[in-house]
Amino acid sequence: MCLAIPAQVCELLSHDPPLAMVDILGVRRKVSMDLLADAPAMPGDWVLVHVGFAMGKISAEEADEQLKLLSMLGESEAAREDVEEPR
């Protein structure tokens, strides 16, 4: 099953290639913004992230709803582990 996780854009890092630092459940990760070329995200925006790519923008309400659902399903910790850098 593919899982895209809501993340909030913290800062834009570069335009070529388009990269941003996002916050995913308290973990900051660098993600590609290539797939959002038609509707670029800005700091503060919410995006769905899958395997290091922002797949699309979502509203803060949608992000909150999805994060609550992950928590209710007991998947928020597993999602956090998926995005943490290996130590």
TITI-161712 format. One record per residue (C-alpha): residue number from 1; x, y, z. Coordinates in nm, 4 decimals. Layout:
N
<pos NUM xx X yy Y zz Z> .
...
//
This chain:
87
<pos 1 xx 0.0000 yy 0.0000 zz 0.0000> .
<pos 2 xx 0.1281 yy 0.3474 zz -0.0862> .
<pos 3 xx 0.1020 yy 0.6059 zz 0.1867> .
<pos 4 xx 0.1421 yy 0.9775 zz 0.1350> .
<pos 5 xx 0.1970 yy 1.1671 zz 0.4585> .
<pos 6 xx 0.0954 yy 1.5300 zz 0.5198> .
<pos 7 xx 0.3919 yy 1.7635 zz 0.5653> .
<pos 8 xx 0.4171 yy 2.1363 zz 0.6169> .
<pos 9 xx 0.6660 yy 2.3281 zz 0.4033> .
<pos 10 xx 0.9205 yy 2.5025 zz 0.6296> .
<pos 11 xx 1.1465 yy 2.6616 zz 0.3695> .
<pos 12 xx 1.2294 yy 2.6505 zz 0.0024> .
<pos 13 xx 1.5883 yy 2.5355 zz -0.0441> .
<pos 14 xx 1.6509 yy 2.5672 zz -0.4167> .
<pos 15 xx 1.4740 yy 2.6187 zz -0.7471> .
<pos 16 xx 1.6943 yy 2.4030 zz -0.9685> .
<pos 17 xx 1.6241 yy 2.1345 zz -0.8653> .
<pos 18 xx 1.3156 yy 2.2455 zz -0.6716> .
<pos 19 xx 1.3736 yy 2.1300 zz -0.3132> .
<pos 20 xx 1.2081 yy 2.2212 zz 0.0147> .
<pos 21 xx 1.2520 yy 2.1422 zz 0.3820> .
<pos 22 xx 0.9274 yy 2.0042 zz 0.5246> .
<pos 23 xx 0.8085 yy 1.9011 zz 0.8687> .
<pos 24 xx 0.6529 yy 1.5548 zz 0.8833> .
<pos 25 xx 0.5211 yy 1.4692 zz 1.2297> .
<pos 26 xx 0.8042 yy 1.6683 zz 1.3899> .
<pos 27 xx 1.0760 yy 1.5312 zz 1.1608> .
<pos 28 xx 1.2334 yy 1.7679 zz 0.9089> .
<pos 29 xx 1.3183 yy 1.6241 zz 0.5678> .
<pos 30 xx 1.4359 yy 1.7558 zz 0.2349> .
<pos 31 xx 1.1853 yy 1.6691 zz -0.0407> .
<pos 32 xx 1.1620 yy 1.7248 zz -0.4136> .
<pos 33 xx 0.9001 yy 1.9753 zz -0.5277> .
<pos 34 xx 0.9348 yy 1.8734 zz -0.8972> .
<pos 35 xx 0.5789 yy 1.7402 zz -0.9182> .
<pos 36 xx 0.4311 yy 2.0731 zz -0.8036> .
<pos 37 xx 0.5679 yy 2.2809 zz -1.0909> .
<pos 38 xx 0.2159 yy 2.3871 zz -1.1982> .
<pos 39 xx 0.1173 yy 2.4984 zz -0.8451> .
<pos 40 xx 0.4339 yy 2.5668 zz -0.6428> .
<pos 41 xx 0.4127 yy 2.5365 zz -0.2651> .
<pos 42 xx 0.5270 yy 2.8138 zz -0.0340> .
<pos 43 xx 0.6434 yy 2.8042 zz 0.3303> .
<pos 44 xx 0.3421 yy 2.7298 zz 0.5485> .
<pos 45 xx 0.1630 yy 2.5275 zz 0.2799> .
<pos 46 xx 0.0746 yy 2.1625 zz 0.3368> .
<pos 47 xx 0.1732 yy 1.8921 zz 0.0893> .
<pos 48 xx 0.1372 yy 1.5148 zz 0.0656> .
<pos 49 xx 0.4792 yy 1.3454 zz 0.0606> .
<pos 50 xx 0.5556 yy 0.9986 zz -0.0720> .
<pos 51 xx 0.9095 yy 0.8566 zz -0.1086> .
<pos 52 xx 1.0742 yy 1.1981 zz -0.0967> .
<pos 53 xx 0.8418 yy 1.3750 zz -0.3417> .
<pos 54 xx 0.5695 yy 1.6270 zz -0.2683> .
<pos 55 xx 0.2787 yy 1.4767 zz -0.4624> .
<pos 56 xx 0.0270 yy 1.7598 zz -0.4250> .
<pos 57 xx -0.0873 yy 2.0475 zz -0.2081> .
<pos 58 xx -0.3653 yy 2.0046 zz 0.0483> .
<pos 59 xx -0.5427 yy 2.2385 zz 0.2873> .
<pos 60 xx -0.4501 yy 2.2659 zz 0.6546> .
<pos 61 xx -0.7888 yy 2.1099 zz 0.7358> .
<pos 62 xx -0.7188 yy 1.8082 zz 0.5123> .
<pos 63 xx -0.3726 yy 1.7696 zz 0.6674> .
<pos 64 xx -0.5172 yy 1.7828 zz 1.0190> .
<pos 65 xx -0.7841 yy 1.5269 zz 0.9289> .
<pos 66 xx -0.5303 yy 1.2871 zz 0.7780> .
<pos 67 xx -0.2882 yy 1.3235 zz 1.0701> .
<pos 68 xx -0.5717 yy 1.2510 zz 1.3145> .
<pos 69 xx -0.6689 yy 0.9455 zz 1.1112> .
<pos 70 xx -0.3085 yy 0.8171 zz 1.1148> .
<pos 71 xx -0.3033 yy 0.8634 zz 1.4909> .
<pos 72 xx -0.6391 yy 0.6852 zz 1.5387> .
<pos 73 xx -0.5146 yy 0.3927 zz 1.3313> .
<pos 74 xx -0.1970 yy 0.3774 zz 1.5385> .
<pos 75 xx 0.0101 yy 0.4530 zz 1.2301> .
<pos 76 xx 0.1537 yy 0.7927 zz 1.3216> .
<pos 77 xx 0.4606 yy 0.6394 zz 1.4907> .
<pos 78 xx 0.5204 yy 0.4072 zz 1.1946> .
<pos 79 xx 0.4876 yy 0.7050 zz 0.9592> .
<pos 80 xx 0.7361 yy 0.9038 zz 1.1691> .
<pos 81 xx 0.9839 yy 0.6133 zz 1.1580> .
<pos 82 xx 0.9471 yy 0.5948 zz 0.7780> .
<pos 83 xx 1.0601 yy 0.9552 zz 0.7375> .
<pos 84 xx 1.3371 yy 0.9674 zz 0.9974> .
<pos 85 xx 1.6918 yy 0.9579 zz 0.8668> .
<pos 86 xx 1.8803 yy 0.6359 zz 0.9488> .
<pos 87 xx 2.1204 yy 0.6878 zz 1.2387> .
//
